[in-house]
Amino acid sequence: MDFKEWFSKLSDDTKLWLVQNMGQPLPADIGSQIVAAGGPSALSASDADWIERINNGDDVGV
């Protein structure tokens, strides 16, 4: 599943945590929410790029 699909299924709190804590290790609860939404168990460089774009205010459609 691509980034937009699983990211859109996360709670607003989880999305906010990801944006505010880019590059930090994922706490177990955040990681389990990502996996439950259909995402990876570890974020890839591509996932981090998407999160950075969101953090920068780019309209990425999620």
Secondary structure, 3 states (H helix, E strand, C coil): CCHHHHHHCCCHHHHHHHHHCCCCCCCHHHHHHHHHCCCCCCCCHHHHHHHHHHHCCCCCCC
